Amino acid sequence: MTYDIFATGSLLGAHPAMRIGADWVYTDSTSTVENPSTGEVFARVPVGENGHIDAALGQASVAQRVWAKRSYADRASVLEEVVRQVDAHAEELAQIVVAEQGKTIVEARGEIEGVKGFLGYAISQKYRNIGELAAPSNRDQQLVIREEPVGVVAAIIPWNFPAAIFSRKVAPALMAGNAIIVKPSGVTPLSSLALARVFERAGVPDGLVSVITGPGRTLGAALVEHPLVSMVTVTGSTRAGQEILAGAAKKVIPVSLELGGKAPVIVFDDADLDLAVDHAFEARFMNCGQVCTCNERTYVQRGVYDEFVAKFVERTRNLVVGDPTDEGTQMGPKVSQEEWQKVKEHVDRAVASGATLEFGGGTPAGMEDSPGYWFAPTVLTNVTNDMDIVQQEVFGPVLPIIVFDEYEQVIEWANSTVYGLTAHVYTTDIRTAMSATDDLEFGEVYINRIGPEEVQGFHAGWKMSGLGGDDGIHGFERYTRRKTIYTEYARRAG
């Protein structure tokens, strides 16, 4: 079944509009949305301005105070209806993701399942402890540390998972009693607008969820600096995170940062090699390599290096690249021409520095005349650890494979980048596996498996990969603050 995502009665309607508090707003000024498979403009969205931010935040501030007084159980019942609405519109939402972002329909459907997963975890918090009772210094006293919402949250989200990351931030924000203003990527604004309509149809009170589309840097800065914003949550590039963190520092407000990564996959001689190849392949080429936890570099111990490379290259040659709406396609296009060019430049510099191009390197064979942003799955060997292709995030379907000899050497190489988000280790030796979890300087370590990360975990970045994200109990707590209450109830004599 195919969907006309702009049909009458669809989530987007004929002309997508911003959600500003209780209103759907159009503007004379618009920005374009391209289909990465064709390079064609297929939608236009409003360009928000500071006045829209003021309006959205004004309504959010009022709505949030009412919402915060509702019980966790009440909030959960509203989010449960959101899940039902997501289910009802799941295929339409997936088609929107494919149209604006370019991932395959199979991956897009998985992303919508992720939307429900983040909502489900937030709903489970209706049973959480919302405070603690500390021992007071004297009798007839009580010392309570209570959990309360932060207020109004500004969320800045990227283009690689435009639906899932919307839910990843909106779900815990609402469940904790906050309102939220979402600024989606200008490349993929439609998923956020469609989900805002889903939340409206589910009965989420007006003002609690707004979506403002338009230029990222100007609107993002205005949101961060606005006096009514009490918290900022960001998933995006390290550069964007640094700029937002600097802006938030002026107000001394909490910031949640999920930033870039340069995940290593480490394959030891004793690994289950077929498993390692399968996982390294999937973790490199999912979503055309546009995942912060993707396999960005693979280190293989010398004893199995040649066999690993041969098997991996064979798998890569057989990867089906094509129309992302086709059920049999395994990888779609890059999201934009700009992103395509960045990946191409990374590959060309690596080859110029001495790397061997085993496969790929540019537009896939037979697709040279296609106007879409197609990049072939690419494998590089004869790579050294100091090359940019190993040190800098590529965010595309390119894998450098590096040979190593000893444990200490590969741990040093894995830790050598400025990033510290995710690492993967393949070994059948429990001592090696556990030592690696101790020695790797990453917030997430996977042993003999890959992601995606699970909603009950914690997407924890170290170093330039951020301050940790929105998942699990630790992520949920970012959307709350503490209030300490001292009470004395001793009876007066007489």
C-alpha positions in Angstrom: 0.0 0.0 0.0 1.3 3.5 -0.8 0.1 6.7 0.8 -0.4 10.2 -0.5 1.1 12.0 2.5 -0.5 15.2 1.5 -4.1 13.9 0.9 -7.1 15.5 2.5 -7.4 14.2 6.0 -3.8 13.0 6.2 -1.6 14.0 9.1 0.1 16.7 7.0 -2.8 17.9 4.9 -2.2 19.6 1.5 0.0 22.3 3.1 2.0 21.4 6.1 1.7 23.9 9.0 3.6 24.6 12.2 2.0 23.8 15.5 2.2 26.9 17.6 0.5 26.3 21.0 -3.1 25.6 20.1 -2.9 26.8 16.5 -1.7 25.5 13.1 0.2 28.3 11.5 1.1 29.0 7.9 3.6 31.7 6.8 4.2 33.5 3.5 7.8 32.6 3.8 8.5 28.9 3.3 11.5 26.5 3.1 11.7 23.5 0.8 11.9 19.7 1.6 13.7 17.4 -0.9 13.2 13.7 -1.6 16.7 12.3 -1.3 15.9 9.6 -3.9 15.1 12.1 -6.6 16.6 15.4 -5.5 13.3 17.0 -6.2 11.5 19.5 -3.9 8.2 17.8 -2.9 7.1 19.9 0.0 7.3 23.4 1.6 7.0 24.2 5.2 6.6 27.5 7.1 9.6 29.5 8.2 9.2 30.4 11.8 10.3 33.6 13.4 10.9 34.9 16.9 7.2 36.0 17.2 6.2 32.3 16.8 8.7 31.3 19.5 7.2 33.9 21.8 3.6 32.7 21.1 4.5 29.0 21.5 6.4 29.6 24.8 3.7 31.8 26.2 1.1 29.2 25.7 3.4 26.4 26.8 4.1 28.2 30.1 0.4 28.4 30.9 -0.4 24.9 29.8 2.5 23.4 31.6 1.4 24.7 35.0 -1.9 23.0 34.6 -0.4 19.8 33.2 2.1 19.6 36.1 -0.7 19.4 38.6 -2.1 16.2 37.0 -1.0 12.9 38.4 1.5 10.6 36.7 -1.4 8.2 36.1 -3.4 10.9 34.3 -0.4 11.8 32.2 0.2 8.2 31.3 -3.4 7.7 30.2 -3.0 10.6 27.7 0.3 9.1 26.3 -1.4 5.7 26.0 -3.9 7.3 23.6 -0.9 8.7 21.7 0.4 5.2 21.2 -2.9 4.1 19.9 -2.9 7.0 17.4 0.7 6.2 16.3 -0.5 2.6 15.7 -3.4 3.9 13.6 -1.1 6.1 11.5 2.0 3.9 11.5 2.3 3.3 7.8 1.6 6.9 6.9 4.3 8.0 9.4 6.8 5.5 7.9 6.0 6.8 4.4 6.7 10.4 5.5 10.1 9.3 7.0 11.0 7.6 3.7 10.0 10.6 1.6 12.0 13.2 3.5 14.9 11.2 5.0 15.5 8.4 2.4 15.8 5.4 4.7 14.2 2.2 3.4 10.6 1.5 4.2 11.6 -1.5 6.3 13.9 0.8 8.4 11.2 3.5 8.6 8.7 1.1 10.0 11.2 0.1 12.6 11.7 3.7 13.4 7.9 4.1 14.1 8.1 1.1 16.4 10.8 3.1 18.1 8.4 6.0 18.5 6.1 3.7 20.4 9.0 2.2 22.4 10.0 5.6 23.8 6.4 6.4 24.6 6.0 3.0 26.3 9.0 3.6 28.5 7.7 7.0 29.5 4.3 5.6 30.3 6.0 3.0 32.6 7.1 5.8 34.8 3.6 6.2 36.2 4.9 3.8 38.9 8.1 5.7 39.7 9.2 7.0 43.1 8.9 10.8 42.8 10.9 11.7 45.9 12.7 10.5 49.0 12.4 10.9 52.7 15.7 11.7 54.4 16.5 11.3 58.1 16.0 14.7 59.9 18.4 16.0 62.5 15.8 16.2 65.2 12.6 14.5 66.2 9.2 15.8 65.1 10.7 17.0 61.8 10.5 15.7 58.3 12.9 16.2 55.4 11.5 15.5 52.0 13.4 15.7 48.7 10.7 16.0 46.0 10.8 15.6 42.2 9.2 18.3 40.1 9.1 19.1 36.4 11.6 21.6 35.0 8.9 23.6 33.2 9.2 24.3 29.5 11.7 22.3 27.4 13.3 23.3 24.1 14.2 20.2 21.9 16.4 20.5 18.9 16.4 17.3 16.9 18.4 16.0 13.9 17.4 14.5 10.5 18.6 10.9 10.8 15.7 9.6 12.9 13.2 12.4 12.6 10.3 10.5 14.1 12.0 8.4 16.8 14.0 11.3 18.3 10.9 13.4 18.4 9.3 10.8 20.6 12.5 10.2 22.5 12.3 13.8 23.8 8.6 14.6 23.8 7.5 11.4 25.7 9.7 11.9 28.9 9.2 15.6 28.8 5.4 15.3 28.9 5.4 12.3 31.4 7.5 14.3 33.8 5.0 17.2 33.7 6.6 19.6 31.2 5.7 21.3 28.0 8.0 21.1 25.0 8.9 23.1 21.9 10.4 21.0 19.1 12.7 22.5 16.5 13.2 19.8 13.9 16.0 19.7 11.3 15.2 21.9 8.2 16.0 18.8 6.1 13.3 16.6 7.7 10.6 18.8 9.3 7.6 16.7 8.1 7.8 13.9 10.6 7.7 16.3 13.6 4.7 18.1 12.1 2.9 14.8 11.5 3.6 13.6 15.0 2.4 16.9 16.4 -0.9 16.2 14.7 -0.9 12.7 16.2 -0.5 14.2 19.7 -3.3 16.6 19.0 -5.6 13.8 17.9 -4.7 11.8 21.0 -6.0 14.6 23.2 -2.7 16.1 24.4 -3.7 19.5 25.9 -3.1 22.5 23.6 0.1 24.3 24.3 2.1 21.3 25.6 3.7 20.3 22.2 4.7 22.9 19.6 6.8 22.4 16.5 8.5 25.4 14.9 10.1 24.9 11.5 12.8 27.1 9.9 16.5 27.9 10.0 18.2 25.9 12.7 20.9 28.3 14.0 18.7 31.4 14.4 15.6 29.6 15.8 17.7 27.3 18.0 19.6 30.2 19.5 16.4 32.1 20.1 14.9 29.1 21.9 17.9 28.5 24.1 18.1 32.2 25.1 14.4 32.7 25.7 13.6 33.4 29.4 10.7 30.9 29.4 12.9 27.9 28.4 14.0 26.0 31.5 15.9 23.1 29.8 17.4 22.3 26.4 17.7 18.8 24.9 19.7 18.3 21.8 20.6 15.4 19.5 22.9 16.5 16.7 26.4 17.3 15.7 29.1 18.1 18.2 29.4 21.6 16.7 25.7 22.3 17.3 26.0 20.9 20.8 28.9 23.2 21.7 27.1 26.2 20.4 23.9 25.4 22.3 25.8 24.5 25.5 27.5 27.9 25.4 24.2 29.7 25.0 22.5 27.7 27.8 25.5 28.5 30.1 24.4 32.2 30.1 21.1 31.1 31.8 22.5 28.3 33.9 19.9 25.8 32.7 20.2 22.0 32.3 21.2 20.7 28.9 20.9 17.1 27.6 23.4 16.5 24.8 23.5 13.5 22.4 26.2 14.3 19.9 28.5 12.6 17.4 30.3 9.3 17.6 33.1 7.3 16.0 32.2 3.8 17.1 34.9 1.1 16.8 34.1 -2.5 16.2 36.9 -4.6 17.6 37.3 -8.2 16.4 39.7 -10.5 18.2 41.2 -13.7 16.8 38.9 -15.9 18.9 35.7 -14.1 17.8 32.8 -15.9 16.1 33.8 -14.5 12.8 30.6 -14.9 10.9 28.7 -13.2 13.7 31.2 -10.3 13.7 31.0 -9.9 9.9 27.2 -9.9 10.0 27.0 -7.4 12.8 29.8 -5.1 11.5 27.9 -5.1 8.1 24.6 -4.2 9.6 26.0 -1.6 12.0 27.8 0.1 9.2 25.2 0.3 6.5 21.9 0.7 8.4 20.3 4.0 7.5 23.0 4.5 4.9 25.5 4.8 7.8 23.7 7.9 9.2 23.6 6.7 12.8 25.7 8.1 15.7 26.3 4.6 17.0 27.2 3.1 13.6 30.3 1.1 13.0 32.6 3.9 11.9 35.8 1.9 12.0 36.6 -1.8 12.4 39.8 -3.1 14.0 40.5 -6.8 13.2 43.3 -8.9 14.8 45.9 -10.1 12.3 45.1 -13.8 12.6 41.6 -13.3 11.1 42.0 -10.0 9.2 42.2 -11.4 5.7 39.3 -13.7 6.2 37.2 -10.9 7.7 38.0 -8.5 4.9 37.1 -11.1 2.2 33.8 -11.9 3.8 32.9 -8.3 4.5 33.7 -7.1 1.0 31.6 -10.0 -0.5 28.7 -9.0 1.6 29.1 -5.4 0.6 29.2 -6.2 -3.1 25.8 -7.9 -2.7 24.1 -5.0 -0.8 21.0 -3.9 -2.6 20.9 -0.1 -3.0 17.8 1.4 -4.6 14.3 2.8 -4.3 13.7 3.0 -0.5 10.0 2.3 -1.0 10.8 -1.1 -2.4 10.5 -3.8 0.2 13.7 -5.5 -1.1 16.0 -2.5 -0.9 18.6 -2.7 1.8 20.0 0.8 1.6 18.6 4.1 0.4 20.3 7.4 -0.5 22.2 9.9 1.6 19.9 12.5 3.0 21.2 15.5 0.9 23.7 16.6 -1.7 25.7 18.4 1.0 25.9 15.2 3.1 26.9 13.2 0.0 29.7 15.6 -0.8 31.1 15.4 2.8 31.3 11.6 2.6 32.9 11.7 -0.9 35.6 14.1 0.4 36.3 11.8 3.3 36.9 8.9 1.0 39.0 10.8 -1.5 41.3 12.1 1.2 41.7 8.6 2.6 42.7 7.2 -0.8 45.0 10.2 -1.4 46.7 9.3 2.0 47.3 5.7 0.9 44.2 3.8 1.7 43.1 1.1 -0.7 39.5 1.3 -2.1 38.2 -2.3 -2.0 34.7 -1.4 -3.1 32.6 1.7 -3.7 33.9 5.2 -3.3 31.1 7.2 -5.0 27.9 6.8 -6.9 26.9 3.1 -7.3 27.5 1.5 -10.7 24.4 2.0 -12.9 23.1 4.9 -10.9 25.3 7.7 -12.4 22.4 9.4 -14.1 20.1 9.3 -11.1 19.4 12.7 -9.6 19.2 11.2 -6.1 21.9 11.3 -3.5 23.2 7.7 -3.9 26.4 6.7 -2.3 27.8 3.2 -2.8 28.6 1.1 0.3 32.4 1.6 0.6 35.2 -0.5 2.1 38.8 0.8 2.7 41.9 -1.2 3.7 45.5 -0.3 4.2 44.3 2.3 6.6 46.3 3.7 9.5 44.9 4.9 12.7 46.0 8.5 12.3 44.0 9.0 9.1 41.1 11.4 9.2 38.8 8.6 7.9 39.5 6.8 11.3 39.5 9.9 13.5 36.6 12.0 12.2 33.0 11.1 12.0 32.0 10.2 8.4 28.2 9.6 8.9 27.9 7.7 5.7 28.2 4.1 4.3 32.1 4.0 4.4 34.1 1.5 6.5 37.8 1.6 7.1 39.2 -1.7 8.3 42.4 -1.6 10.3 44.6 -4.6 11.3 45.9 -4.8 14.9 48.2 -7.2 16.8 47.8 -6.8 20.6 45.0 -6.0 23.0 46.8 -2.9 24.4 47.4 -1.6 20.9 43.7 -1.8 19.8 42.4 -0.3 23.1 44.7 2.7 22.6 43.6 3.1 19.0 39.9 2.8 19.9 40.3 5.5 22.6 42.3 7.8 20.4 39.5 9.9 18.9 37.7 12.9 20.6 34.5 10.9 20.6 33.3 8.4 23.2 29.8 7.3 22.5 29.7 3.6 21.5 32.1 0.7 21.1 31.6 -3.0 20.1 33.8 -5.9 21.0 33.8 -9.4 19.5 35.5 -12.2 21.5 34.7 -15.5 23.1 37.1 -14.9 26.0 35.2 -13.5 29.0 38.4 -12.0 30.4 39.1 -10.1 27.2 35.5 -8.9 27.0 35.3 -7.7 30.6 38.7 -6.0 30.4 37.6 -4.2 27.4 34.5 -2.9 29.2 36.9 -1.5 31.8 39.4 0.0 29.4 37.3 1.5 26.6 36.5 5.2 27.1 33.0 5.1 25.8 29.6 5.6 27.4 28.2 2.4 25.8 30.0 -0.9 25.2 28.4 -3.8 23.3 29.9 -7.3 23.7 29.1 -9.7 20.8 26.1 -7.6 19.7 25.1 -4.3 18.2 22.4 -1.7 18.9 20.2 0.1 18.7 20.4 1.1 22.3 17.4 0.0 24.4 14.9 2.4 25.9 15.6 1.2 29.5 19.3 1.8 29.1 21.1 5.1 29.0 22.5 6.6 25.8 25.6 8.0 27.5 28.2 9.9 25.6 31.7 10.6 26.9 34.1 13.2 25.7 32.9 15.1 22.6 30.0 12.8 22.3 27.9 14.7 24.8 26.6 14.6 28.3 24.2 11.7 28.0 20.7 11.6 26.5 17.1 10.9 27.2 16.8 7.1 27.7 16.0 5.1 30.7 15.7 6.2 34.3 18.8 8.5 34.1 17.5 10.1 30.9 14.0 10.6 32.4 15.5 12.3 35.5 17.0 15.0 33.3 13.4 16.3 32.8 12.9 16.8 36.5 14.4 19.0 39.3 14.5 18.6 43.0 12.8 20.6 45.7 13.8 20.0 49.4 11.1 20.6 52.0 11.9 20.9 55.7 8.9 20.6 58.1 8.7 20.7 61.9 5.5 19.5 63.6 6.4 19.4 67.3 3.5 20.3 69.6 4.1 23.4 71.7 3.9 22.8 75.5 0.8 24.2 77.2 
